[in-house]
Amino acid sequence: MAVPDPFPVDERPVDPTLVHTADLPPTPVRDRTIPVTAWVEAPAAAVKLGADLPGAPVARYIRRIGPWLLWRAGPPTRGDARYWAGHVDDTDDAWTFRLGPEGGGEGLGPSGTVHVRFRTWKEDLRDHHARSAGE
């Protein structure tokens, strides 16, 4: 069976079907967008992720990075966006990264390091499966 080409991010239809944490896929969804409003167990921090961004965008599910659930409010490029990663077993253990329209950003990772590059923030998530001991 042939796999259809993925939709560009901004053309993926929003799927309001309710989804539980256990059912969020490990890899990016290429044929639709899962809004945070469809996530049954969504914490308030994820629901409000884009509230202060231009246009107050609703966060969309991106993927898992190890045990972290990654969501984005705002455009993937050339715009104000905020990423939120919450631990699958405890979404109070969460981290955010703010990305500006010029491409710069900042976010604290689970290692306690402040990152200015989105890639290093994601690597920090990948390398830390839970909040650092003693925090």
MDTraj code that builds the backbone (N, CA, C; nanometers):
import mdtraj as md
import numpy as np

residues = "MET ALA VAL PRO ASP PRO PHE PRO VAL ASP GLU ARG PRO VAL ASP PRO THR LEU VAL HIS THR ALA ASP LEU PRO PRO THR PRO VAL ARG ASP ARG THR ILE PRO VAL THR ALA TRP VAL GLU ALA PRO ALA ALA ALA VAL LYS LEU GLY ALA ASP LEU PRO GLY ALA PRO VAL ALA ARG TYR ILE ARG ARG ILE GLY PRO TRP LEU LEU TRP ARG ALA GLY PRO PRO THR ARG GLY ASP ALA ARG TYR TRP ALA GLY HIS VAL ASP ASP THR ASP ASP ALA TRP THR PHE ARG LEU GLY PRO GLU GLY GLY GLY GLU GLY LEU GLY PRO SER GLY THR VAL HIS VAL ARG PHE ARG THR TRP LYS GLU ASP LEU ARG ASP HIS HIS ALA ARG SER ALA GLY GLU".split()
xyz = np.array([
    [0.0850, -0.1171, 0.0000],
    [0.0000, 0.0000, 0.0000],
    [0.0896, 0.1234, 0.0000],
    [0.0621, 0.2172, -0.0880],
    [0.1410, 0.3401, -0.0968],
    [0.1051, 0.4339, 0.0180],
    [0.2065, 0.4972, 0.0739],
    [0.1866, 0.5936, 0.1806],
    [0.1694, 0.7310, 0.1162],
    [0.0613, 0.8037, 0.1513],
    [0.0399, 0.9351, 0.0904],
    [0.1471, 1.0338, 0.1351],
    [0.1758, 1.1304, 0.0483],
    [0.2694, 1.2361, 0.0841],
    [0.2121, 1.3142, 0.2010],
    [0.2982, 1.3576, 0.2935],
    [0.2485, 1.4358, 0.4067],
    [0.2036, 1.5740, 0.3630],
    [0.1059, 1.6267, 0.4356],
    [0.0620, 1.7641, 0.4118],
    [0.1677, 1.8581, 0.4682],
    [0.1876, 1.9752, 0.4050],
    [0.2716, 2.0760, 0.4705],
    [0.2079, 2.1117, 0.6052],
    [0.2911, 2.1489, 0.7029],
    [0.2442, 2.1751, 0.8393],
    [0.1238, 2.2678, 0.8423],
    [0.1293, 2.3768, 0.7675],
    [0.0210, 2.4757, 0.7728],
    [-0.1038, 2.4350, 0.6957],
    [-0.1000, 2.3192, 0.6279],
    [-0.2164, 2.2718, 0.5532],
    [-0.2807, 2.1473, 0.6148],
    [-0.2268, 2.0993, 0.7244],
    [-0.2823, 1.9789, 0.7875],
    [-0.4137, 2.0137, 0.8551],
    [-0.5177, 1.9357, 0.8276],
    [-0.6471, 1.9637, 0.8920],
    [-0.6416, 1.9363, 1.0420],
    [-0.7123, 2.0180, 1.1171],
    [-0.7203, 1.9998, 1.2623],
    [-0.8174, 1.8860, 1.2920],
    [-0.7728, 1.7915, 1.3718],
    [-0.8555, 1.6769, 1.4096],
    [-0.8977, 1.6928, 1.5556],
    [-1.0247, 1.7294, 1.5806],
    [-1.0702, 1.7531, 1.7174],
    [-1.1041, 1.6255, 1.7956],
    [-1.0794, 1.5082, 1.7364],
    [-1.1086, 1.3825, 1.8045],
    [-1.0311, 1.3752, 1.9356],
    [-1.1012, 1.3469, 2.0450],
    [-1.0359, 1.3394, 2.1751],
    [-0.9302, 1.2289, 2.1767],
    [-0.8182, 1.2589, 2.2417],
    [-0.7072, 1.1642, 2.2479],
    [-0.6505, 1.1651, 2.3901],
    [-0.6165, 1.0463, 2.4390],
    [-0.5556, 1.0323, 2.5710],
    [-0.4038, 1.0319, 2.5563],
    [-0.3365, 1.0624, 2.6640],
    [-0.1903, 1.0689, 2.6636],
    [-0.1289, 0.9427, 2.6051],
    [-0.1768, 0.8281, 2.6478],
    [-0.1211, 0.7005, 2.6005],
    [-0.1338, 0.6832, 2.4495],
    [-0.2256, 0.7570, 2.3877],
    [-0.2497, 0.7431, 2.2443],
    [-0.1785, 0.8481, 2.1597],
    [-0.1050, 0.9403, 2.2226],
    [-0.0295, 1.0377, 2.1437],
    [0.0863, 0.9645, 2.0759],
    [0.1005, 0.9781, 1.9455],
    [0.2000, 0.8992, 1.8728],
    [0.3442, 0.9435, 1.9015],
    [0.4374, 0.8506, 1.8876],
    [0.5776, 0.8823, 1.9150],
    [0.6425, 0.9700, 1.8082],
    [0.5916, 0.9657, 1.6880],
    [0.6501, 1.0421, 1.5776],
    [0.5505, 1.1472, 1.5276],
    [0.5983, 1.2450, 1.4523],
    [0.5066, 1.3489, 1.4034],
    [0.3915, 1.2912, 1.3209],
    [0.2754, 1.3515, 1.3370],
    [0.1567, 1.3134, 1.2600],
    [0.1604, 1.3956, 1.1319],
    [0.1631, 1.3313, 1.0173],
    [0.1833, 1.4014, 0.8897],
    [0.0546, 1.4319, 0.8137],
    [-0.0578, 1.3692, 0.8547],
    [-0.1813, 1.3869, 0.7768],
    [-0.2859, 1.4730, 0.8460],
    [-0.2583, 1.5140, 0.9709],
    [-0.3546, 1.5951, 1.0447],
    [-0.2818, 1.6641, 1.1601],
    [-0.3519, 1.7520, 1.2278],
    [-0.2984, 1.8222, 1.3437],
    [-0.3815, 1.7863, 1.4653],
    [-0.3140, 1.7525, 1.5748],
    [-0.3837, 1.7250, 1.7007],
    [-0.3723, 1.8512, 1.7864],
    [-0.4840, 1.9222, 1.8089],
    [-0.4782, 2.0414, 1.8930],
    [-0.4784, 2.0028, 2.0405],
    [-0.4202, 2.0880, 2.1234],
    [-0.4154, 2.0603, 2.2667],
    [-0.5554, 2.0485, 2.3250],
    [-0.6523, 2.1124, 2.2633],
    [-0.7915, 2.1051, 2.3104],
    [-0.8519, 1.9657, 2.2934],
    [-0.7875, 1.8797, 2.2146],
    [-0.8346, 1.7424, 2.1970],
    [-0.7663, 1.6454, 2.2941],
    [-0.6643, 1.6931, 2.3641],
    [-0.5902, 1.6091, 2.4580],
    [-0.6661, 1.6066, 2.5902],
    [-0.7213, 1.4933, 2.6235],
    [-0.8075, 1.4777, 2.7406],
    [-0.7360, 1.5177, 2.8701],
    [-0.6112, 1.4785, 2.8867],
    [-0.5375, 1.5052, 3.0102],
    [-0.4493, 1.6309, 3.0030],
    [-0.4759, 1.7177, 2.9091],
    [-0.3913, 1.8364, 2.8902],
    [-0.3840, 1.9223, 3.0157],
    [-0.2621, 1.9542, 3.0619],
    [-0.2489, 2.0441, 3.1762],
    [-0.2730, 2.1883, 3.1323],
    [-0.3089, 2.2718, 3.2279],
    [-0.3394, 2.4120, 3.1978],
    [-0.2237, 2.4817, 3.1283],
    [-0.1000, 2.4506, 3.1663],
    [0.0154, 2.5161, 3.1047],
    [0.0220, 2.4892, 2.9543],
    [-0.0141, 2.3696, 2.9124],
    [-0.0135, 2.3374, 2.7699],
    [-0.1304, 2.4046, 2.6986],
    [-0.2459, 2.4065, 2.7639],
    [-0.3643, 2.4688, 2.7040],
    [-0.3419, 2.6183, 2.6821],
    [-0.2732, 2.6842, 2.7752],
    [-0.2502, 2.8291, 2.7689],
    [-0.1196, 2.8657, 2.6985],
    [-0.0539, 2.7714, 2.6366],
    [0.0796, 2.7915, 2.5811],
    [0.0902, 2.9122, 2.4880],
    [-0.0083, 2.9324, 2.4028],
    [-0.0018, 3.0418, 2.3069],
    [-0.0837, 3.1632, 2.3440],
    [-0.1369, 3.1680, 2.4645],
    [-0.2297, 3.2750, 2.5042],
    [-0.1710, 3.4151, 2.4890],
    [-0.0420, 3.4309, 2.5131],
    [0.0191, 3.5638, 2.5037],
    [0.0938, 3.5877, 2.3723],
    [0.0831, 3.4960, 2.2791],
    [0.1477, 3.5114, 2.1482],
    [0.0527, 3.5812, 2.0514],
    [0.1062, 3.6440, 1.9476],
    [0.0185, 3.7081, 1.8486],
    [-0.0850, 3.6101, 1.7928],
    [-0.2115, 3.6493, 1.7991],
    [-0.3190, 3.5640, 1.7495],
    [-0.3610, 3.4543, 1.8457],
    [-0.2959, 3.4434, 1.9609],
    [-0.3265, 3.3411, 2.0626],
    [-0.3454, 3.2024, 2.0010],
    [-0.2424, 3.1506, 1.9312],
    [-0.2577, 3.0195, 1.8655],
    [-0.2757, 2.9054, 1.9652],
    [-0.3563, 2.8083, 1.9262],
    [-0.3770, 2.6869, 2.0048],
    [-0.2569, 2.5953, 1.9801],
    [-0.2036, 2.5385, 2.0874],
    [-0.0893, 2.4477, 2.0741],
    [-0.1283, 2.3240, 1.9938],
    [-0.0298, 2.2738, 1.9215],
    [-0.0478, 2.1540, 1.8385],
    [0.0577, 2.0511, 1.8771],
    [0.0180, 1.9261, 1.8737],
    [0.1096, 1.8175, 1.9086],
    [0.2157, 1.8023, 1.8006],
    [0.3410, 1.7858, 1.8444],
    [0.4508, 1.7670, 1.7504],
    [0.4983, 1.6209, 1.7498],
    [0.5434, 1.5732, 1.8663],
    [0.5989, 1.4371, 1.8749],
    [0.6435, 1.4082, 2.0171],
    [0.6928, 1.2877, 2.0390],
    [0.7576, 1.2532, 2.1656],
    [0.9086, 1.2608, 2.1452],
    [0.9762, 1.3057, 2.2492],
    [1.1227, 1.2994, 2.2537],
    [1.1525, 1.2210, 2.3806],
    [1.1804, 1.0932, 2.3649],
    [1.1930, 1.0064, 2.4822],
    [1.0603, 1.0093, 2.5560],
    [1.0614, 1.0393, 2.6863],
    [0.9370, 1.0431, 2.7627],
    [0.8660, 1.1791, 2.7582],
    [0.9152, 1.2719, 2.6780],
    [0.8608, 1.4079, 2.6739],
    [0.7603, 1.4223, 2.5608],
    [0.6472, 1.4864, 2.5889],
    [0.5441, 1.5162, 2.4898],
    [0.5680, 1.6597, 2.4427],
    [0.5962, 1.6775, 2.3147],
    [0.6325, 1.8082, 2.2615],
    [0.5149, 1.8715, 2.1877],
    [0.4792, 1.9944, 2.2275],
    [0.3702, 2.0719, 2.1684],
    [0.4238, 2.2080, 2.1263],
    [0.3622, 2.2695, 2.0234],
    [0.4031, 2.4019, 1.9781],
    [0.2813, 2.4905, 1.9598],
    [0.2904, 2.6129, 2.0097],
    [0.1906, 2.7163, 1.9818],
    [0.2607, 2.8188, 1.8939],
    [0.2043, 2.8463, 1.7791],
    [0.2658, 2.9404, 1.6864],
    [0.3237, 2.8687, 1.5655],
    [0.3748, 2.9456, 1.4714],
    [0.4253, 2.8871, 1.3473],
    [0.5582, 2.8137, 1.3667],
    [0.5877, 2.7162, 1.2800],
    [0.7132, 2.6423, 1.2930],
    [0.8358, 2.7266, 1.2552],
    [0.8171, 2.8295, 1.1750],
    [0.9282, 2.9170, 1.1342],
    [0.8776, 3.0596, 1.1160],
    [0.9697, 3.1542, 1.1225],
    [0.9429, 3.2953, 1.0925],
    [0.8234, 3.3539, 1.1683],
    [0.8168, 3.3276, 1.2966],
    [0.7088, 3.3841, 1.3766],
    [0.7307, 3.3562, 1.5240],
    [0.6533, 3.4241, 1.6075],
    [0.6594, 3.3983, 1.7515],
    [0.5992, 3.2621, 1.7811],
    [0.6739, 3.1794, 1.8518],
    [0.6251, 3.0462, 1.8868],
    [0.6786, 3.0076, 2.0247],
    [0.6075, 2.9178, 2.0877],
    [0.6536, 2.8629, 2.2161],
    [0.6327, 2.7123, 2.2105],
    [0.7351, 2.6413, 2.2536],
    [0.7294, 2.4965, 2.2635],
    [0.7153, 2.4587, 2.4098],
    [0.6419, 2.3527, 2.4360],
    [0.6209, 2.2995, 2.5705],
    [0.6480, 2.1506, 2.5648],
    [0.7270, 2.1016, 2.6581],
    [0.7531, 1.9580, 2.6687],
    [0.7205, 1.9149, 2.8108],
    [0.6272, 1.8234, 2.8234],
    [0.5891, 1.7706, 2.9529],
    [0.6205, 1.6219, 2.9600],
    [0.6633, 1.5786, 3.0771],
    [0.6961, 1.4369, 3.0957],
    [0.5681, 1.3547, 3.0904],
    [0.5701, 1.2467, 3.0165],
    [0.4514, 1.1638, 2.9971],
    [0.3940, 1.1123, 3.1293],
    [0.4776, 1.0879, 3.2287],
    [0.4311, 1.0351, 3.3571],
    [0.3951, 1.1431, 3.4581],
    [0.4370, 1.2674, 3.4323],
    [0.4106, 1.3777, 3.5247],
    [0.4214, 1.5083, 3.4463],
    [0.3104, 1.5552, 3.3933],
    [0.3155, 1.6742, 3.3072],
    [0.3440, 1.8026, 3.3845],
    [0.3505, 1.7955, 3.5179],
    [0.3985, 1.9103, 3.5947],
    [0.5494, 1.9265, 3.5770],
    [0.6161, 1.8199, 3.5373],
    [0.7583, 1.8237, 3.5038],
    [0.7654, 1.8671, 3.3574],
    [0.7684, 1.9983, 3.3362],
    [0.7561, 2.0519, 3.2004],
    [0.8558, 2.1652, 3.1778],
    [0.8896, 2.1861, 3.0510],
    [0.9890, 2.2849, 3.0103],
    [0.9377, 2.3581, 2.8877],
    [0.9748, 2.4842, 2.8735],
    [0.9323, 2.5607, 2.7561],
    [1.0519, 2.6240, 2.6871],
    [1.0338, 2.6479, 2.5581],
    [1.1326, 2.7170, 2.4757],
    [1.0582, 2.8201, 2.3928],
    [1.0989, 2.9450, 2.4018],
    [1.0366, 3.0532, 2.3247],
    [1.1229, 3.0811, 2.2030],
    [1.0624, 3.0794, 2.0861],
    [1.1318, 3.1032, 1.9601],
    [1.0763, 3.2305, 1.8979],
    [1.1640, 3.3243, 1.8653],
    [1.1214, 3.4511, 1.8076],
    [1.1201, 3.4490, 1.6562],
    [1.0581, 3.5505, 1.5951],
    [1.0466, 3.5546, 1.4490],
    [1.1811, 3.5657, 1.3783],
    [1.2823, 3.6178, 1.4472],
    [1.4146, 3.6308, 1.3862],
    [1.4953, 3.5020, 1.3951],
    [1.4400, 3.4019, 1.4625],
    [1.5060, 3.2725, 1.4722],
    [1.5762, 3.2488, 1.6048],
    [1.5947, 3.3533, 1.6853],
    [1.6570, 3.3353, 1.8159],
    [1.5556, 3.2845, 1.9167],
    [1.6061, 3.2267, 2.0229],
    [1.5143, 3.1768, 2.1243],
    [1.5829, 3.1560, 2.2567],
    [1.5035, 3.1104, 2.3537],
    [1.5575, 3.0819, 2.4859],
    [1.4643, 2.9873, 2.5593],
    [1.5256, 2.8922, 2.6290],
    [1.4460, 2.8014, 2.7103],
    [1.5317, 2.7232, 2.8066],
    [1.4773, 2.6994, 2.9237],
    [1.5435, 2.6203, 3.0259],
    [1.5146, 2.4729, 3.0005],
    [1.6194, 2.3914, 3.0070],
    [1.6029, 2.2478, 2.9878],
    [1.6095, 2.1731, 3.1188],
    [1.5786, 2.0442, 3.1183],
    [1.5761, 1.9655, 3.2416],
    [1.7127, 1.9503, 3.3086],
    [1.8205, 1.9810, 3.2388],
    [1.9530, 1.9749, 3.2999],
    [1.9807, 2.0981, 3.3850],
    [1.8944, 2.2012, 3.3713],
    [1.9174, 2.3277, 3.4396],
    [1.9890, 2.4283, 3.3511],
    [2.0213, 2.3893, 3.2290],
    [2.0897, 2.4758, 3.1336],
    [1.9889, 2.5616, 3.0586],
    [2.0212, 2.6891, 3.0416],
    [1.9407, 2.7776, 2.9580],
    [1.9956, 2.7670, 2.8157],
    [1.9090, 2.7337, 2.7236],
    [1.9487, 2.7151, 2.5837],
    [1.9017, 2.8324, 2.4986],
    [1.9837, 2.8706, 2.4007],
    [1.9446, 2.9747, 2.3054],
    [1.9216, 2.9152, 2.1668],
    [1.9475, 2.7864, 2.1536],
    [1.9207, 2.7152, 2.0282],
    [1.8175, 2.6056, 2.0549],
    [1.7159, 2.6006, 1.9699],
    [1.6106, 2.5013, 1.9853],
    [1.6674, 2.3601, 1.9810],
    [1.7625, 2.3363, 1.8926],
    [1.8215, 2.2029, 1.8788],
    [1.8837, 2.1559, 2.0109],
    [1.9578, 2.2429, 2.0788],
    [2.0219, 2.1991, 2.2034],
    [1.9197, 2.1789, 2.3147],
    [1.8104, 2.2564, 2.3115],
    [1.7021, 2.2353, 2.4087],
    [1.6406, 2.0969, 2.3889],
    [1.6153, 2.0587, 2.2625],
    [1.5598, 1.9256, 2.2347],
    [1.6582, 1.8155, 2.2737],
    [1.7873, 1.8390, 2.2516],
    [1.8872, 1.7400, 2.2920],
    [1.8892, 1.7230, 2.4435],
    [1.8702, 1.8327, 2.5166],
    [1.8630, 1.8269, 2.6619],
    [1.7445, 1.7390, 2.7036],
    [1.6306, 1.7562, 2.6381],
    [1.5151, 1.6703, 2.6665],
    [1.5496, 1.5245, 2.6398],
    [1.6086, 1.4995, 2.5246],
    [1.6443, 1.3627, 2.4857],
    [1.7354, 1.2971, 2.5887],
    [1.8268, 1.3756, 2.6445],
    [1.9283, 1.3205, 2.7341],
    [1.8863, 1.3132, 2.8802],
    [1.7697, 1.3689, 2.9133],
    [1.7231, 1.3696, 3.0522],
    [1.5811, 1.3152, 3.0586],
    [1.5676, 1.1999, 3.1169],
    [1.4385, 1.1336, 3.1198],
    [1.3471, 1.1822, 3.2309],
    [1.3985, 1.2608, 3.3230],
    [1.3172, 1.3180, 3.4297],
    [1.3909, 1.4368, 3.4879],
    [1.3196, 1.5111, 3.5696],
    [1.3788, 1.6275, 3.6372],
    [1.5066, 1.5830, 3.7090],
    [1.6081, 1.6676, 3.7044],
    [1.7362, 1.6349, 3.7697],
    [1.7145, 1.6112, 3.9191],
    [1.7881, 1.5200, 3.9746],
    [1.7771, 1.4876, 4.1175],
    [1.8032, 1.6103, 4.2019],
    [1.7227, 1.6271, 4.3057],
    [1.7432, 1.7363, 4.3974],
    [1.6676, 1.8629, 4.3610],
    [1.5987, 1.8655, 4.2481],
    [1.5226, 1.9864, 4.2111],
    [1.3835, 1.9809, 4.2668],
])
top = md.Topology()
chain = top.add_chain()
for i, resn in enumerate(residues, 1):
    res = top.add_residue(resn, chain, resSeq=i)
    for name in ("N", "CA", "C"):
        top.add_atom(name, md.element.get_by_symbol(name[0]), res)
traj = md.Trajectory(xyz[None], top)
